[in-house]
Amino acid sequence: MKKPDPKYIFVVGGVISGVGKGIAASSIGRILEDRGLAVSAIKIDAYINVDAGTMNPTEHGEVFVLGDGDETDQDMGNYERFLNKDLTRTNYMTTGRVYASVIERERNLGYGGRCVQVVPHIPLEIISRIKKARKNAKADVVVIEIGGTVGEYENVLFLEAARMMKIESPQDVAFVMVSYLPVPSKVGEMKTKPTQHAVRALNASGIQPDVVLARSDSPLDEKRKEKISFFCNLSKGRIISAPDVESVYDIPANFEKEKLSDLLCSILDLKAPKKKSSSALAWKKFVRSVHRSKKPLKIAVVGKYFETGDFVLSDSYLSVIEAVKYSAFAEGRKPELVWLNSVDFEKSPAKLKSLSSYDGIIVPGGFGSRGVEGKLKVIQYAREHKIPYFGLCYGMQLLVIEYARNVLGLKDANTREVNPNAKNIIIDVMENQKERIAKKQMGNTMRLGAFPDVLKEGSVAARAYASLDSKAPRSARRIFERHRHRYEVNNAYIPALERAGLVFSGKSPDGMLAEIAELPAREHPFFLGTQFHPEFLARPLSPHPLFTAFIKAAVKKKKQ
């Protein structure tokens, strides 16, 4: 029996950016997976950047690193979390990446001497990448999110590629527009006109949406559905209400209340059973835990990528936020994350006393010197006052520097990134990075992707990971975690730090890279940092063991 043709669902945005396309695309993938279909997802960014690694985190949000080392948009993290699967660099593309491939191919006579044009060659390259990603994943359905909003110049060529795919195979391609319906406070009425204009802008690209997901702060009423139906040339059944919900993890169930998976299967002529898969039942159980977790747990996140004008941007640490949630929900707790700017602790050290009101403190990753002294003061306070502390990447490096300064007595201890002239460089450039820095080869050149680490028997870290793999021999326990860093602990200082009581409980297999630093449980309830980024592997259905160990310590502090 011939296998059905693969299907493609393009998700585009209307009216404003940040309307929730990534979560909508992830939720569409989730509800189709729940029906037994093999689903993959692709994110398209219209930026000229070849990858997300060089994008400003306060403007674009965090960089999400895949297992193969690709630096991508944070929506790739949403896809992995909702689909509960690892994705690869074939699932991510940018304008810069597409153009670079076409130009390289032209330079190598890959076009046989023909004139290479923006159209059709750029859209054809996009289509080739979409189909390659589908083939690599062996997917029945691929959900493709096109970044930005319709009507923008930057995503025209991606829309053209989607239009060409629709012309080639109409029954295998569907378009979902996620559009915003505002309710002006002085008017008090939900307005459909912006969505009407967005649909017309999409029509101008030769595309008619098959489904409109109507985003708003309240459910869509029949009157609004009728107006969108009439002016946008869609039946009412293809207009899906997508109001704000308490948790993004409610969205798949919200879509299913409106029978979205039935609608998409009908549009694409997909034969998918309605019987829920085991993953669907696990997801339902997870969502129940989200709503049942009522006891608050107050966690401070001390960083610097928060301010964008007069607003606070927590998206710079989205994966950290979600990782905390998964472990907290698993423990029946509702996390209350509070954003603290590390610069404030430099200006007003007296504010450190306020940290005692938190059940746990996290210092996430970052770069540069701004706010570093404030973070070091926070880490010292957490260590001396026995507040559970979790340092991620830079947060681990600063943990080691703080310990070297205040326990080992090396007052000028620092990282080469901040002060290359310091006498005691505790955190130094990795050997294989020095030449790249000298040549200013900064893009996609850090230590990136999943690498193995060996855990020290009996350590806090080893006991945490044991919950995942209790059958593995304790003396041979290995983990694989995702990295994104250019600096490391200077091995010359490790013996002295260990004699002073700091434990390096995780190292690379060759012993040359310190991956985890901690204090023993008898010395501190939880004082641990990782050179890698454990947040990238935290999933709703499988919370990360180190985040769970941190949350358990925070719960214990709260009880005390």
Secondary structure as UniProt FT lines:
FT   STRAND          7..14
FT   HELIX           21..33
FT   TURN            34..36
FT   STRAND          39..45
FT   HELIX           52..54
FT   HELIX           57..60
FT   STRAND          64..65
FT   TURN            67..68
FT   STRAND          71..72
FT   HELIX           75..83
FT   HELIX           89..91
FT   STRAND          92..94
FT   HELIX           95..107
FT   TURN            108..113
FT   HELIX           118..137
FT   STRAND          141..146
FT   TURN            150..151
FT   HELIX           153..155
FT   HELIX           156..168
FT   HELIX           170..172
FT   STRAND          173..180
FT   TURN            185..187
FT   HELIX           193..204
FT   TURN            205..206
FT   STRAND          211..216
FT   HELIX           222..232
FT   HELIX           236..238
FT   STRAND          239..243
FT   HELIX           248..250
FT   HELIX           251..257
FT   TURN            258..259
FT   HELIX           260..267
FT   TURN            268..269
FT   HELIX           278..292
FT   STRAND          295..303
FT   TURN            305..306
FT   STRAND          307..308
FT   TURN            309..310
FT   STRAND          311..312
FT   HELIX           314..317
FT   HELIX           318..330
FT   TURN            331..332
FT   STRAND          333..341
FT   HELIX           342..347
FT   HELIX           349..357
FT   STRAND          360..363
FT   TURN            370..371
FT   HELIX           372..384
FT   TURN            385..386
FT   STRAND          389..392
FT   HELIX           394..406
FT   TURN            411..412
FT   STRAND          414..415
FT   TURN            416..418
FT   TURN            420..421
FT   STRAND          425..429
FT   HELIX           431..438
FT   TURN            439..440
FT   TURN            443..444
FT   STRAND          447..455
FT   TURN            457..458
FT   HELIX           460..466
FT   TURN            467..468
FT   TURN            470..471
FT   HELIX           474..476
FT   STRAND          478..485
FT   STRAND          487..489
FT   HELIX           491..493
FT   HELIX           494..499
FT   TURN            500..501
FT   STRAND          503..507
FT   TURN            509..510
FT   STRAND          514..518
FT   TURN            521..523
FT   STRAND          527..530
FT   HELIX           534..537
FT   TURN            540..541
FT   HELIX           545..559
//
